[in-house]
Amino acid sequence: MKLSILDQSQICEGQNASQTLIQTTKLAQEADRLGYHRYWVSEHHSSRALAHSSPEVLLAHLGANTTRIRLGSGGIMLPHYSSYKVAENFKLLEALYPGRIDVGLGRAPGGMPLSTRALQEGRFSDIDRYPEQVSDLLNYLYDSLPAGHRFSGLHAAPALQSHPELWLLGSSLGTAQIAARMGLPYAYAQFFGVPGSEDAIHYYKDSYRPTALYPEARALAAVMVICADTEEEASRLAQSTDLFFLSLEHGRLLDYFPSVETAESYPYTDYDRERIRQTRSRRIIGTPEQVKTRLLNMQDQFGIDEFMIVTVTHDFQARIRSYQLVAEAFGLAAN
């Protein structure tokens, strides 16, 4: 099984963005050392709780501070942007770090309506054009614009011998359908917990249309994991995540990722506690043995061989420890 990491660079209570980005770099270096396959960073806008909104800029920094691990966006919110410019950015990253770059694409706004309006000011954006944008981006990456294309002959610099991998990210059946139809790899955001999305990977694999670039379906699932030496400690650490996402569900985006102490002192209602119980059922929280068993069961459920692990704890050392324990449980080859 391949194990990878998705890092959203959440700013913990009592810290700032600069400190968080130092930790992001340290985690990428540790992931590189431990033998994780990919390290993806996300794009979210107008959030005080997150340290960045430009994955392509951060990837350039992470590439300079790692040696082996694949690096990618999880993902670029393509409807906001020109496919041509995205291609130029990621071809440059590929030139800097050959064979290590992934272009993960999303069609969600990655923020609230106000930030979407600001990002798209002065231009018209249509979510229904997303497949066309993806197709254009693919052609720019491979310098393969067909004759008759509105920009036929246009070159996206630099010219390369290798190419970034392109992934479509989604938390619902919609993106799975697009990925299957276009013959592209699909990354399923299981940790989002979208109702009715559980069959997305099965649909994708059953409906996949092979292409010359990707003759076989390729899928991964992003899952939330908190691993500790004891089940009690893992559950304690997970309280911060419980409060953060509960607040988000209530329409209150916190300005920081709360500490365990803040979470423990929060005045939860009975409804809140029930929602936490329900959302925890979609997360993997426990000892290395428990985490390994759950992931192997999910591997059978989805029929895939790669999981992208999302681990957020207020204590950075506990977060590092969680990834170390999972790597040891699966026997990843540490460098």
Beta strands, then each sheet from edge to edge (+ up, - down):
strand 1: 2-7
strand 2: 38-41
strand 3: 70-73
strand 4: 76-77
strand 5: 101-106
strand 6: 165-170
strand 7: 186-189
strand 8: 219-227
strand 9: 284-286
strand 10: 306-310
sheet 1: 4+ 5+ 3+ 2+ 1+ 10+ 8+ 7+ 6+
sheet 2: 4+ 5+ 3+ 2+ 1+ 10+ 8+ 9+
end
